[in-house]
Amino acid sequence: MKKFLACVFILAVFALAIFYIGWTQIRVKPDSMGIVISKTSGIDETPVLNGKFSWKWQFLLPTNAIIKTFEIKPLNTKKTVSGTLPSGEAYASIFNADKLFDYSFTFDISLTVSPQAVLELVKQNKITDDKDLAEYLEGAAATLAQNAAAYFLGKAGENALFRPEAVRRDEILRGIQIYKDFPEIDVTIFALTDSKLPDFNMYKKISGMNPQELNLKISATENKSENQTDNQTKNDNQNQISDSLTNSEEL
């Protein structure tokens, strides 16, 4: 009887050891996920989540498997896209209107990614660790902001009454089709917090001028600038003469 109980005890200990070695969710922290990668079967198709039972036979073979862990948390960021319309600086200088054709858009963005999506990114060799995942999400946010800015500029160029603040989030996401480039992400927050549109009416007027008209306008602007410089120089000279006369009288 004692031998039987001893055998049962040994078998129970052995079974518990086998169970513990393959028990994988205890190796993953809360708010994180794990991906089992083994020499025998490559990347396992099921993510390991804390609090959800997971047992993997790959760990029964020494040095055969590892768990790569990733933090599953939203990326909250602010992105600003700014610039000038093509030839905008040259056009603005013609009318002495600095930044007339500049634009700027600032967005608050929050992106999330599911454990299954992280698994797919690893399988596609797009990420290997938390740093890669963070950079991937930052890149997605930057692309989202750039595409939204281009969408706003296109709409504003077509309609002088267009206001980007009036565009709904879902309309923007449909218009820029961000999920084609980043199907793994989920855009939870995308809000325009500040914007400046260029003067498209003036831009179209100038860009529509024929070369002769444009050259005449440039020449007139240059002459005006030269006259202003000459007048300023003349005023400076007069002030210097007046100061000299005043000093002579005092002597």
Secondary structure, 3 states (H helix, E strand, C coil): CHHHHHHHHHHHHHHHHHHHHHECHHHCCCCEEEEEEECCCEECCCCEECCCCCECHHHHCCCCEEEEEEECCCEEEEEEEEEECCCHHHHHHHCCCCCCCEEEEEEEEEEEECHHHHHHHHHCCCCCCHHHHHHHHHHHHHHHHHHHHHHHHHHHHHCCCCCHHHCCHHHHHHHHCHHHHCCCEEEEEEEEEEEECCCHHHHHHHHCCCHHHHHHHHHHHHHHHHHHHHHHHHHHHHHHHHHHHHHHHHC
